[in-house]
Amino acid sequence: METTEAAPPVEKFFEFSLLGLLASGLLAVVGSGYLDMPTMLVTAIALIVRALIVAGVVRLSLPGGVVTAITLAYVGFYPIDYFFISGPTFFPAAVHLVFFVAVIKILTASTNRDYFLLKIIAFLELLAACVLSERVNFFIFLLFFLILGVATFASGEIRQSRQRRITVAKTSGRGLSLRLAAVAIFVSIAILVITAGLFFFLPRTARAAFQHLTSPHLHLAGFSNRVTLGDIGEIKRNNTPVMHVRMDKLEDRGLALKWRGAALSEFDGRTWSNPPTQSKVLTPDPAGQLVLDHAASSSMPRHISYAVHLEEMASDALFFAGAAEYLRIDSTVFRNSLDNYRVRFSDSHNLSYQVYSRLEPLLRENDTPGDFVEPLTRDWRNVYLRLPKFVDPRIGKLAKDIAGAELSPAKQARLVENYLRSNYGYTLELPPAEPADPLAFFLLHRKKGHCEYFASSMAVLLRLMGIPSRVVTGFQSGVYNPISGAQLIRTSDAHAWVEAWLPHRGWTTFDPTPPDPNQARVSIWTRLGFYADAAEGFWQEWVLNYNLDRQLQLATRMGESGRHAGLNWFDGVGPFFLRLSTAIFDFLKLHGMILLGIIALGILATQFGRDGWRWWTTRRRVLKVQRGQGEASDATLLYQRMLKVLHRRGIEKPAWLTPFEFARVLQEPELSVLVEDLTAAYNELRFGGNPEAAGRIVGLLEKLEALAWQ
């Protein structure tokens, strides 16, 4: 025999499960990196406060007037959010609105309808994470959402069953157990199917459509056409992965390389930028490759080949190590006059490409003229020698002191590089107050800074010596991850250096920045980070980017594994799978939508055809009754509709009770009165032939259905 003491634990379990469901959805959105800190904090505080209320630690009840006032205030705030805070962009403002509704409902929910809305909000959170997130942490939060979803729906079913319980007409224990088992199985399968479909489908299609509505994770100013002194130092404080590189040869792993992103030529004393230039569209050759540079040196330069995967960042630049000669990429590529390469911004998110590059030979003290290099034109030479409107005369004197009597441009550049590396210190700390002339303050007074101060100083000193130069921004080599076999480059590896134009050599790289004395060492946390980064890479490669090429690659690996294990009788599986997959893919590409439509129509006809016809005939009879044309035969139809409404509340009519006896044993007074009045009208229509009773039955049914949803 059940007792009423079991009700509070069920209520608490249900509410805690629902709060956990909302929290897992919130964390999934937070894990994507798109949710701003104020929204995250307000929602988290609301969840904590509601948890304390459920636990009985605090008491809080917001009056209706307060809720109305807050809602009206947010209605006035929404246009401000849309036009001035979030954009104007629709998606962030809509996310703020959804979380505002969530906070209000979390703090005030008390009815079944409120709890139903909270479940919808939790699903919307997960849907937003599906669209926004491409990281492996989504899978973890999805598992939590699945477990808490089953707990929420199962405990909610128990809770509603207790609310509907009556003495005679109630669901049996066995029936309740079967319903709970069915609910648990259905919810688990439904969540897995829906979220798997959303996650594998939306990031490849809907994400491309929605990404212009969202703000990027972070803005890496060093990869635009404008860099202000101090920007890269701020970027280096972040440790977000931005690029993974896989070398094709084992001996190339761990090379100290520089990943060139953009070269900048104009300097006004504080900011580097580029003059307006036209970009050339590069067309791939018949083999699908882009030929970037045909130049080759007779000194047999070293070549490397590698694959790059760019994470999501606010840049359309392509990053190369050395001089890229060949490029394979699934995007349109543009090159400008400064040898900067970029793609369309819409194609730059999670971009992958393969490169074959020529490494720059080392500059030796006694370098002799090499192959002929076409000199700079007069116009471009003037561009790369242009100085700010005002240069402190002491900087010009410093340039003469460093060069001394040396006349060779190559040796002059090396002297400047060594002078800055030897006499200045490295720090990420900015000056306490912004100086009027940052470059003079760095060179003549502070004598410490980070990479773009050193690069800017060297470029200006070289221009004062008459050597064309430009500042280059990109990344240092990063760190090799032995778990994934890829080079990991993060925002903390952002760097700036110098390219100087030397006779008979062309553009040559110089790096005047000294080593960071506080360089982080490899610790246990770094090694653990390698595992997390490897998992993230696996998720990107084999989940988000899983396509026909990946299927064929996996089939090839399985075939190779089988041959290595001596399973020779499976040798023909690889080519057969290749031909079969290609044929299926071609067929689906041509006829997939038609086939999908036929299958969908067949499923709909099979599953809903009979029910739809039954609904249509029933609906026609109900409309006939509402027009006052009811017949005695309609009484049974309307009474059965009443029984279905009661069934949704967990109330079953025993076969041994007459309709009036059944109405009088119902424990809820309001429900009992409605059922008794409806039974009387049912008798009038069925046995008395009174057509007016049909209209009364329909009205009573509407009241009964409204009561059933409360």
C-alpha positions in Angstrom: 0.0 0.0 0.0 1.4 3.4 -1.0 1.7 6.2 1.4 1.9 9.9 0.8 5.4 10.2 2.3 6.8 8.9 -1.1 5.6 12.0 -2.9 8.2 14.6 -1.8 11.2 12.4 -2.8 9.6 11.8 -6.2 9.1 15.6 -6.6 12.6 16.3 -5.6 14.1 13.7 -7.8 12.1 15.0 -10.8 13.1 18.6 -10.2 16.7 17.8 -9.6 16.7 15.7 -12.8 15.1 18.5 -14.8 17.7 21.0 -13.4 20.5 18.6 -14.4 19.0 18.4 -17.9 19.0 22.2 -18.2 22.5 22.3 -16.7 23.9 19.7 -19.2 22.3 21.7 -22.1 23.8 24.9 -20.7 27.3 23.3 -20.4 27.0 22.0 -24.0 26.5 25.6 -25.2 29.2 26.9 -23.0 31.6 24.3 -24.3 31.1 25.6 -27.8 32.7 28.9 -26.7 29.9 31.1 -28.1 28.0 31.9 -24.9 29.0 35.2 -23.3 30.0 35.3 -19.6 27.0 37.4 -18.3 24.4 35.0 -19.8 26.3 32.0 -18.5 26.6 33.4 -15.0 23.0 34.5 -14.7 21.7 31.1 -15.9 24.0 29.2 -13.6 22.9 31.3 -10.6 19.3 30.7 -11.4 19.9 26.9 -11.5 21.8 27.0 -8.2 19.0 29.1 -6.5 16.3 26.7 -7.8 18.4 23.7 -6.6 18.5 25.3 -3.1 14.8 25.9 -3.2 14.1 22.3 -4.1 16.4 21.1 -1.3 14.6 23.3 1.2 17.6 25.4 2.0 16.1 28.7 0.9 12.6 29.9 0.3 11.9 32.2 -2.6 8.7 33.0 -4.4 8.6 35.8 -7.0 5.3 37.7 -7.0 3.5 37.9 -10.4 4.0 41.6 -10.5 7.8 41.3 -10.2 7.9 38.7 -13.0 5.8 41.0 -15.2 8.0 44.0 -14.5 11.2 42.0 -15.3 9.6 40.7 -18.5 8.5 44.2 -19.6 12.0 45.5 -18.8 13.6 42.9 -21.0 11.2 43.7 -23.8 12.6 47.2 -23.7 16.2 45.8 -23.4 15.9 43.5 -26.4 16.2 46.2 -29.1 19.3 47.6 -27.3 20.8 44.1 -27.2 20.0 43.5 -30.9 21.4 46.8 -32.2 24.2 47.7 -29.8 25.3 44.7 -27.8 25.0 41.7 -30.0 25.5 43.1 -33.4 23.2 43.9 -35.0 23.0 40.1 -35.4 20.0 37.9 -34.8 21.5 34.8 -33.4 23.2 36.1 -30.2 20.2 38.3 -29.4 17.9 35.2 -29.9 20.2 33.1 -27.6 19.9 35.8 -24.9 16.1 35.8 -25.2 15.9 32.0 -24.9 18.1 32.0 -21.8 16.1 34.9 -20.3 12.9 32.8 -20.6 14.8 29.9 -19.1 15.9 31.9 -16.1 12.4 33.2 -15.5 10.9 29.7 -15.8 13.6 28.1 -13.7 12.8 30.4 -10.8 9.0 30.4 -11.1 8.0 26.9 -12.5 5.2 25.3 -10.6 2.8 23.7 -13.0 3.1 20.8 -15.5 3.0 23.3 -18.3 5.9 25.2 -16.8 7.9 22.0 -16.5 7.1 21.0 -20.1 8.4 24.4 -21.3 11.6 23.8 -19.4 12.1 20.5 -21.1 11.6 22.3 -24.4 14.2 24.9 -23.4 16.7 22.1 -22.5 16.2 20.6 -25.9 16.8 24.0 -27.5 20.0 24.4 -25.6 21.2 21.0 -27.0 20.1 22.0 -30.5 22.1 25.3 -30.2 25.1 23.3 -29.1 24.7 20.9 -32.1 24.8 23.9 -34.4 27.6 25.8 -32.6 29.9 23.1 -31.2 32.4 21.1 -33.0 34.4 19.9 -30.1 34.6 16.5 -28.4 33.2 17.9 -25.1 29.8 18.0 -26.8 29.8 14.2 -26.8 30.4 14.2 -23.0 27.5 16.6 -22.4 25.3 14.6 -24.7 25.8 11.5 -22.5 24.9 13.5 -19.4 21.8 14.9 -21.3 20.8 11.4 -22.2 21.0 10.0 -18.7 19.3 13.0 -17.1 16.7 13.0 -19.9 15.7 9.4 -19.1 15.6 10.3 -15.3 13.5 13.4 -16.0 10.9 11.7 -18.2 10.7 8.6 -16.0 10.3 10.5 -12.7 7.9 12.8 -14.4 5.8 9.9 -15.4 5.8 8.6 -11.8 5.0 12.1 -10.5 2.0 12.6 -12.9 0.8 9.1 -12.1 0.7 10.0 -8.4 -1.2 13.2 -9.2 -3.8 11.2 -11.2 -4.2 8.4 -8.6 -7.7 7.5 -7.4 -9.1 4.6 -5.3 -11.0 2.5 -7.9 -9.9 3.8 -11.3 -6.1 3.8 -11.3 -3.2 2.3 -13.2 -2.0 -1.0 -11.8 1.6 -1.4 -10.6 2.4 -3.7 -13.5 1.1 -1.2 -16.0 3.1 1.6 -14.5 6.3 -0.5 -14.7 5.7 -1.3 -18.3 5.0 2.4 -19.1 8.2 3.4 -17.3 10.3 0.9 -19.1 8.7 2.0 -22.4 9.4 5.6 -21.6 13.0 5.0 -20.7 13.7 3.0 -23.8 11.9 5.4 -26.1 13.6 8.5 -24.6 17.1 6.9 -24.8 16.6 5.9 -28.4 15.0 9.1 -29.4 17.7 11.3 -27.9 20.4 9.2 -29.5 18.8 9.2 -32.9 17.8 12.9 -32.9 21.1 14.3 -31.4 23.2 12.0 -33.6 21.3 13.2 -36.7 21.6 16.8 -35.6 25.2 16.6 -34.8 26.3 14.8 -37.9 24.1 16.8 -40.2 23.9 20.3 -38.9 27.6 21.2 -38.5 28.1 20.4 -42.2 25.1 22.3 -43.6 23.1 24.5 -41.2 26.3 25.7 -39.5 27.5 27.1 -42.8 24.2 29.0 -43.1 24.2 30.2 -39.5 27.9 31.0 -39.1 27.4 34.6 -40.4 24.9 35.2 -37.6 27.3 34.2 -34.9 30.3 35.9 -33.4 33.7 34.1 -33.8 35.4 32.7 -30.7 38.2 35.3 -30.8 39.5 37.9 -33.1 43.2 37.3 -34.0 44.1 40.8 -35.1 47.5 39.7 -36.3 46.0 38.0 -39.3 44.1 40.9 -40.7 45.5 43.7 -42.9 46.1 45.8 -39.8 48.2 45.2 -36.6 48.7 47.7 -33.8 51.7 47.4 -31.5 50.7 45.3 -28.5 48.0 43.3 -30.2 50.0 40.0 -30.5 51.1 40.3 -26.9 47.4 40.2 -25.9 46.8 37.2 -28.2 49.7 35.3 -26.7 48.0 35.3 -23.3 45.4 32.9 -24.7 46.2 29.2 -25.1 43.5 28.1 -27.6 44.6 25.6 -30.3 44.4 27.3 -33.8 46.2 24.9 -36.1 47.3 21.2 -36.3 50.0 20.2 -38.8 51.0 16.7 -39.8 54.4 16.2 -41.5 54.5 13.5 -44.2 58.1 12.5 -43.2 59.0 11.4 -39.7 62.3 13.3 -39.8 60.4 16.6 -40.3 58.4 16.3 -37.1 59.4 18.9 -34.5 61.2 21.2 -36.9 61.6 24.8 -35.7 59.4 26.4 -38.4 57.6 29.7 -38.8 54.1 29.6 -40.1 53.7 32.7 -42.3 50.2 34.2 -42.4 50.4 37.8 -43.6 53.1 40.3 -44.7 52.5 44.0 -43.9 54.3 47.0 -45.5 52.8 50.3 -44.2 53.8 51.7 -40.8 52.6 54.9 -39.2 54.6 54.7 -36.0 52.0 52.7 -34.2 50.1 50.4 -36.7 51.1 48.2 -39.6 48.8 47.9 -42.5 48.8 47.2 -46.3 48.0 49.5 -49.2 45.0 48.5 -51.3 46.1 45.8 -53.7 44.2 43.6 -56.2 44.2 39.9 -55.5 44.7 37.2 -58.2 42.5 34.2 -58.2 44.5 31.0 -58.5 43.3 28.2 -60.7 44.2 24.5 -60.0 45.9 22.4 -62.7 44.2 19.3 -64.2 45.4 17.2 -61.3 43.5 19.4 -58.8 46.7 21.1 -57.5 47.5 24.8 -57.3 51.0 25.7 -58.5 52.1 28.6 -56.3 55.8 29.0 -57.1 57.8 27.4 -59.9 61.1 28.8 -58.6 63.8 26.3 -57.7 67.4 26.9 -56.6 70.4 25.1 -58.0 71.7 24.7 -54.4 69.2 21.8 -53.9 67.0 23.3 -51.2 65.3 21.1 -48.7 61.6 20.4 -49.3 58.8 19.4 -46.8 55.3 18.3 -47.3 52.6 18.6 -44.7 48.9 18.8 -44.0 47.3 21.7 -42.2 44.0 21.8 -40.3 42.9 25.3 -39.2 40.6 25.6 -36.3 38.0 28.3 -36.2 39.3 31.8 -35.9 38.6 35.2 -37.3 41.0 35.0 -40.2 40.9 34.0 -43.9 44.7 33.7 -44.2 46.5 30.5 -45.2 49.6 29.6 -43.2 52.7 28.2 -44.9 56.1 27.1 -43.7 58.8 28.1 -46.1 57.9 29.0 -49.7 54.8 27.0 -50.8 55.2 25.5 -54.2 52.2 23.3 -54.5 48.9 23.4 -52.7 45.9 21.1 -52.6 42.8 22.7 -51.1 39.0 22.5 -51.6 38.5 26.2 -51.8 39.1 29.2 -54.0 42.5 30.8 -53.2 43.5 34.5 -53.7 47.1 35.9 -53.7 48.0 39.6 -53.5 51.2 41.5 -54.4 52.7 40.9 -50.9 52.6 37.1 -51.4 49.7 36.8 -48.9 47.3 33.9 -49.5 43.8 33.8 -48.4 40.5 32.0 -49.0 36.9 33.2 -48.9 36.0 33.9 -45.3 33.0 31.6 -45.5 35.4 28.7 -46.3 38.0 29.5 -43.6 36.3 27.7 -40.7 37.9 24.4 -39.9 39.8 24.4 -43.2 42.2 21.6 -44.2 44.8 21.7 -47.0 48.1 20.0 -48.1 51.3 21.8 -49.0 54.6 21.1 -50.6 57.1 23.8 -49.6 60.7 24.8 -50.1 62.6 25.8 -47.0 64.7 28.9 -47.0 68.4 28.2 -47.1 70.5 29.5 -44.2 72.2 32.9 -44.6 75.9 32.4 -44.0 78.5 35.1 -43.2 80.3 34.6 -46.5 77.3 34.0 -48.8 78.2 34.3 -52.4 75.6 35.5 -55.0 73.4 32.7 -56.0 70.8 32.3 -58.8 69.5 35.5 -60.4 66.6 37.0 -58.5 64.5 39.6 -60.3 64.9 42.9 -58.5 62.1 44.9 -56.9 60.5 47.5 -59.1 61.0 51.1 -58.2 57.4 51.5 -56.9 57.6 48.5 -54.7 61.0 49.4 -53.4 59.6 52.8 -52.4 56.8 51.0 -50.6 59.2 48.8 -48.6 61.4 51.8 -47.7 58.6 54.1 -46.6 58.9 55.5 -43.1 56.4 57.1 -40.7 55.9 60.8 -40.9 58.1 61.3 -37.8 61.0 59.1 -36.8 63.0 60.1 -33.7 66.4 61.3 -34.9 68.0 59.1 -32.2 66.7 56.0 -34.0 68.5 57.1 -37.2 71.7 57.6 -35.2 71.2 54.1 -33.7 70.9 52.6 -37.1 74.2 54.2 -38.2 75.9 53.0 -35.0 74.7 49.4 -35.5 75.8 49.2 -39.2 79.1 51.0 -38.7 81.3 50.6 -41.7 79.6 47.5 -43.0 78.2 47.9 -46.6 76.8 44.5 -47.3 72.9 44.5 -46.9 72.9 40.9 -45.7 75.6 41.6 -43.0 73.8 44.9 -42.0 70.6 42.9 -41.5 72.4 40.3 -39.4 74.0 43.0 -37.3 70.6 44.6 -36.5 69.1 41.2 -35.7 71.9 40.3 -33.3 71.9 43.7 -31.7 68.2 43.5 -30.8 68.5 39.9 -29.6 71.5 40.7 -27.4 70.7 44.1 -25.9 66.9 43.9 -25.3 64.7 41.7 -23.2 61.5 39.9 -23.8 58.3 40.5 -21.8 54.5 40.4 -22.5 53.9 43.2 -20.1 52.8 46.4 -21.7 54.0 49.8 -20.5 51.9 51.2 -17.6 50.9 54.2 -19.8 50.7 54.3 -23.6 53.7 56.4 -24.9 53.3 59.0 -27.6 56.0 57.3 -29.7 55.9 53.5 -28.8 58.8 52.6 -31.1 61.2 55.3 -29.7 60.1 54.4 -26.1 60.9 50.8 -26.8 64.3 51.3 -28.5 65.7 54.1 -26.4 64.1 53.8 -22.9 62.2 50.6 -21.9 64.3 48.2 -24.0 62.0 45.3 -23.4 58.8 44.1 -25.1 57.4 41.4 -27.2 57.7 40.2 -30.8 56.0 42.9 -32.8 58.1 45.6 -31.0 61.3 43.8 -32.1 60.0 43.2 -35.6 58.8 46.8 -36.1 62.1 48.1 -34.7 64.2 46.0 -37.1 62.1 46.8 -40.1 62.4 50.6 -39.4 66.2 50.3 -38.7 66.6 48.4 -42.0 64.6 51.0 -43.9 66.8 53.7 -42.4 69.8 51.8 -43.8 68.1 51.6 -47.3 67.2 47.9 -47.1 63.5 47.1 -48.2 61.7 45.3 -45.4 58.3 44.2 -44.1 56.8 42.8 -41.0 55.3 39.3 -41.1 52.8 37.8 -38.7 52.0 34.2 -38.1 52.9 31.5 -35.6 56.0 29.8 -34.3 56.5 26.1 -34.6 54.4 25.1 -31.6 54.9 21.8 -29.9 54.9 18.3 -31.2 52.1 16.1 -29.7 53.4 12.5 -29.6 49.9 11.1 -29.0 48.3 12.5 -32.2 51.5 12.7 -34.2 50.6 16.3 -35.1 52.3 19.6 -34.4 50.0 21.7 -32.1 50.1 25.4 -32.7 48.1 27.6 -30.2 47.4 31.3 -29.9 50.3 31.6 -27.4 52.5 30.8 -30.4 51.5 33.9 -32.3 54.6 35.7 -33.5 55.9 38.5 -35.7 59.2 38.7 -37.6 60.9 40.5 -40.5 61.5 39.8 -44.2 64.3 41.8 -45.8 65.0 42.1 -49.5 68.6 41.1 -50.2 70.3 41.3 -53.6 70.7 38.0 -55.4 68.6 36.3 -52.7 65.2 38.0 -52.5 63.1 38.0 -49.4 65.0 36.6 -46.4 63.7 35.9 -43.0 65.1 37.5 -39.8 63.8 37.1 -36.3 65.2 39.7 -33.9 63.0 38.6 -30.9 65.0 37.0 -28.1 63.8 33.8 -26.4 61.1 34.1 -23.7 62.9 33.5 -20.3 59.6 32.4 -18.8 58.9 29.7 -21.5 56.6 27.1 -20.1 58.1 23.7 -19.6 56.5 20.4 -20.4 54.7 19.3 -17.3 52.2 16.5 -16.3 49.4 18.9 -17.2 51.0 19.5 -20.6 51.1 15.7 -21.2 47.4 15.4 -20.2 46.6 18.2 -22.6 48.2 16.1 -25.4 45.6 13.4 -24.8 42.8 16.0 -24.8 44.1 17.5 -28.0 44.5 14.1 -29.6 40.8 13.3 -28.7 39.8 16.6 -30.2 41.7 15.8 -33.4 40.1 12.4 -33.6 36.7 13.9 -33.2 37.3 16.5 -35.9 38.8 14.0 -38.4 36.6 10.9 -37.9 33.3 12.4 -36.7 32.8 15.9 -38.0 34.6 15.3 -41.3 33.6 11.7 -41.8 32.7 11.3 -45.4 33.2 9.0 -48.4 36.9 9.7 -48.5 37.2 8.8 -44.8 35.2 5.6 -45.4 37.6 4.6 -48.2 40.6 5.5 -46.0 39.2 3.3 -43.2 38.5 0.5 -45.6 42.1 0.7 -46.9 43.5 0.6 -43.4 41.4 -2.4 -42.5 42.6 -4.1 -45.7 46.2 -3.4 -44.9 45.7 -4.6 -41.3 44.2 -7.8 -42.6 47.1 -8.4 -45.0 49.6 -7.8 -42.2 47.8 -10.4 -40.1 47.8 -12.9 -42.9 44.1 -12.7 -43.8 44.8 -13.1 -47.5 41.4 -14.3 -48.4 40.1 -10.7 -47.7 42.4 -9.1 -50.2 39.6 -8.4 -52.7 37.4 -6.6 -50.1 39.2 -3.2 -50.4 38.8 -2.7 -54.2 35.3 -4.2 -54.1 34.3 -1.8 -51.3 35.8 1.1 -53.3 33.8 0.3 -56.4 30.6 -0.4 -54.5 30.9 2.8 -52.4 31.6 4.9 -55.5 28.6 3.4 -57.3 26.3 3.9 -54.4 27.5 7.4 -53.8 27.0 8.3 -57.5 23.5 6.8 -57.5 22.5 8.6 -54.3 23.9 11.9 -55.6 21.7 11.6 -58.7 18.6 10.0 -57.3 19.0 10.4 -53.5 16.4 13.1 -53.0 13.8 11.3 -55.1 14.4 8.0 -53.3 14.3 9.7 -49.9 11.0 11.3 -50.8 9.5 7.9 -51.9 10.7 6.2 -48.7 9.3 9.0 -46.5 6.0 9.0 -48.3 5.8 5.2 -47.8 6.6 5.4 -44.1 4.0 8.1 -43.6 1.4 6.2 -45.5 2.1 3.0 -43.6 2.3 4.6 -40.2 -0.3 7.3 -40.4 -2.6 6.4 -43.3 -5.1 4.4 -41.3 -4.9 6.7 -38.3 -5.3 9.7 -40.5 -8.4 8.3 -42.2 -9.9 7.4 -38.8 -9.1 10.9 -37.5 -10.7 12.5 -40.6 -14.0 10.5 -40.2 -14.1 11.2 -36.5 -13.5 14.9 -37.1 -16.4 15.0 -39.6 -18.7 13.5 -37.1 -17.6 15.9 -34.4 -18.2 18.9 -36.7 -21.6 17.5 -37.5 -22.4 17.3 -33.8 -21.2 20.9 -33.2 -23.6 22.1 -35.9 -26.5 20.5 -33.9 -27.0 17.6 -36.3 -26.0 14.9 -33.8 -27.6 11.5 -33.9 -27.9 8.7 -31.3 -25.0 6.8 -32.8 -22.7 9.8 -32.1 -23.2 9.4 -28.4 -20.9 6.4 -28.2 -18.2 8.2 -30.2 -18.3 11.2 -27.8 -18.3 9.0 -24.7 -15.2 7.1 -26.0 -13.5 10.5 -26.5 -14.2 11.3 -22.9 -12.6 8.0 -21.8 -9.5 8.8 -23.9 -9.1 12.1 -22.1 -9.4 10.4 -18.7 -6.9 7.7 -19.9 -4.3 10.4 -20.4 -4.7 11.3 -16.7 -4.2 7.6 -15.8 -7.9 7.0 -15.1 -9.5 3.8 -16.5 -13.1 2.9 -16.3 -13.7 -0.6 -14.8 -16.0 -2.7 -16.9 -18.2 -3.6 -14.0 -19.2 0.0 -13.2 -22.1 1.8 -15.0 -21.4 5.2 -16.4 -23.1 7.0 -13.4 -21.3 4.8 -10.9 -18.0 5.5 -12.6 -18.6 9.3 -12.4 -19.4 9.2 -8.7 -16.2 7.2 -7.7 -13.9 9.8 -9.1 -12.1 11.5 -6.2 -11.5 14.9 -7.8 -14.7 16.9 -7.2 -14.5 19.1 -10.3 -13.7 16.1 -12.5 -16.5 14.1 -11.0 -19.1 16.8 -11.7 -18.0 17.2 -15.3 -18.1 13.4 -16.0 -21.5 13.1 -14.3 -23.0 16.0 -16.4 -21.4 14.5 -19.5 -22.9 11.1 -18.7 -26.3 12.6 -18.3 -26.1 14.3 -21.7 -24.8 11.0 -23.2 -27.9 9.2 -21.9 -30.2 11.9 -23.3 -28.6 11.7 -26.8 -28.3 7.9 -27.0 -31.5 6.8 -25.3 -33.7 9.9 -25.5 -32.7 11.0 -29.0 -32.3 14.6 -28.0 -29.9 16.2 -30.6 -29.4 19.3 -28.3 -27.5 17.1 -25.9 -24.8 16.6 -28.4 -23.8 20.2 -28.2 -23.7 20.0 -24.4 -21.4 17.0 -24.6 -19.0 18.8 -26.9 -18.8 21.8 -24.5 -18.3 19.5 -21.5 -15.5 17.6 -23.4 -13.7 20.9 -24.0 -13.8 21.8 -20.3 -12.6 18.2 -19.5 -9.7 18.4 -21.9 -8.6 21.8 -20.5 -8.7 20.4 -17.0 -6.7 17.3 -18.0 -3.8 19.5 -19.2 -3.5 21.3 -15.9 
